[in-house]
Amino acid sequence: MKKFYFVLILMALPLFSFGQELVTVNTEQVQELKGFKMYPNPVYGEEVYITTASNGSKHIKVYDVFGEVVLTDRISTNTLNISRLVPGVYVLQVTEQKKTMTRKLVVK
C-alpha cells in the first residue's frame, strides 16, 4: 500500500510543478497625485472642487457604472462643472503631470 502512495505522489509531482503557468503582472508603479482632495462628495450642486499639491492643469474623465465616458474636461482651476450629469454613481479620473488618481463620485 505504501508503494501505491509513493507511485501516486511521483506521478502527481510533475503535474503540480509544471502544470502551473507563470503569470506576470505589470509591476510599473502607479504614481498618485499628492495632496489630492475632491469635495463635496456626495455632490448636491453643479460643481466639484478638485485640489492637488501642485494645483496644475488637470485632465478629467468621468465614467458611468457601465464604463462609458460621460464627461471629459480639462480644468486649470480647481472647479469642475458637473451640471450635465444625472444623479448617480460615477468614477472620476484625474490626470495631472502624468500622475493619475481615481475616485468614486456620487451625484445626488
PAMARBA-755896 format. One line per field, with one value per residue (C-alpha): residue in one letter; x, y, z. Coordinates in nm, 4 decimals. Last residue first. Example, Ala and Ser with C-alpha at 12.3 -4.5 7.8 and 13.67 -1.06 7.14 Angstrom:
BEGIN
r: S A
x: 1.3670 1.2300
y: -0.1060 -0.4500
z: 0.7140 0.7800
end
This chain:
BEGIN
r: K V V L K R T M T K K Q E T V Q L V Y V G P V L R S I N L T N T S I R D T L V V E G F V D Y V K I H K S G N S A T T I Y V E E G Y V P N P Y M K F G K L E Q V Q E T N V T V L E Q G F S F L P L A M L I L V F Y F K K M
x: -2.7446 -2.4145 -2.1809 -1.8181 -1.5867 -1.2169 -0.9308 -0.5977 -0.3485 0.0031 0.1345 0.1579 -0.2083 -0.4641 -0.7971 -1.0300 -1.3796 -1.5887 -1.9623 -2.2628 -2.5993 -2.7898 -2.7732 -2.4507 -2.4633 -2.4290 -2.0905 -1.8787 -1.5301 -1.3641 -0.9963 -0.8707 -0.6842 -0.9511 -0.9535 -1.2816 -1.4298 -1.7766 -1.9860 -1.7075 -1.8749 -1.7637 -2.1163 -2.1367 -2.0699 -1.7222 -1.5938 -1.2679 -1.0725 -0.7431 -0.5910 -0.3851 -0.1729 -0.2800 0.0667 -0.0487 -0.3801 -0.7299 -1.0572 -1.3764 -1.6995 -1.9670 -2.3339 -2.4937 -2.5801 -2.2487 -2.1789 -1.8889 -1.8118 -1.5214 -1.2243 -0.8806 -0.5461 -0.2430 -0.0015 -0.1339 -0.0732 0.2132 0.1376 0.4486 0.5033 0.4850 0.2536 0.1755 0.3370 0.1675 0.3803 0.1833 0.1018 0.1081 0.4836 0.5242 0.1893 0.1572 0.5188 0.4602 0.1425 0.3193 0.5737 0.2970 0.0943 0.3997 0.4674 0.1036 0.0999 0.4302 0.2889 0.0000
y: 6.3490 6.2921 6.0379 6.0359 5.7368 5.8159 5.7653 5.9486 5.9727 6.1095 6.2132 6.5807 6.5869 6.3180 6.2996 6.0013 6.0279 5.7122 5.7717 5.6932 5.8509 6.1743 6.2991 6.4604 6.7674 7.0098 6.8549 7.1724 7.1041 7.3715 7.3661 7.5942 7.4857 7.2386 6.9942 6.8146 6.4804 6.3718 6.0603 5.8104 5.4685 5.2148 5.0814 5.2443 5.5868 5.7234 6.0784 6.1874 6.4922 6.6335 6.8662 7.1840 7.2481 7.2673 7.1484 6.9809 6.8791 7.0241 6.9180 7.1096 6.9662 7.1896 7.1639 7.1160 6.8204 6.6380 6.3369 6.4121 6.7774 6.7792 6.6183 6.6324 6.5144 6.6291 6.4208 6.2750 5.9040 5.7374 5.3813 5.1661 4.9507 4.5895 4.4786 4.1254 3.8128 3.4761 3.1648 2.8662 2.5860 2.2290 2.2046 2.1606 2.0153 1.7927 1.6813 1.5715 1.3729 1.0651 1.0524 1.1007 0.8177 0.5902 0.6573 0.6083 0.2710 0.1664 0.2310 0.0000
z: -0.5804 -0.7646 -0.6066 -0.7237 -0.6743 -0.7051 -0.9489 -0.9282 -1.2119 -1.2490 -1.5906 -1.4817 -1.3737 -1.4503 -1.2654 -1.3094 -1.1598 -1.1356 -1.1237 -0.9048 -0.9830 -1.0272 -1.3874 -1.5051 -1.7316 -1.4354 -1.3487 -1.3711 -1.2330 -1.0167 -0.9042 -1.1808 -1.4934 -1.5990 -1.8880 -1.9413 -2.0385 -1.9260 -1.9837 -2.0594 -2.0610 -1.8023 -1.7404 -1.3961 -1.5528 -1.6218 -1.5644 -1.7252 -1.6076 -1.7404 -1.4823 -1.5221 -1.2149 -0.8498 -0.7289 -0.4054 -0.5556 -0.5500 -0.7058 -0.6292 -0.7651 -0.9088 -1.0078 -0.6681 -0.4431 -0.4693 -0.2498 -0.2201 -0.1759 -0.2351 -0.4062 -0.2467 -0.3838 -0.1825 -0.3875 -0.7103 -0.7430 -0.9222 -1.0161 -1.0053 -1.3095 -1.1978 -1.4759 -1.3693 -1.4978 -1.4846 -1.4694 -1.5806 -1.3424 -1.4654 -1.4335 -1.0561 -0.9597 -1.2650 -1.2387 -0.8758 -0.9478 -1.0860 -0.8028 -0.5455 -0.6940 -0.7041 -0.3327 -0.2447 -0.4233 -0.2687 0.0782 0.0000
end
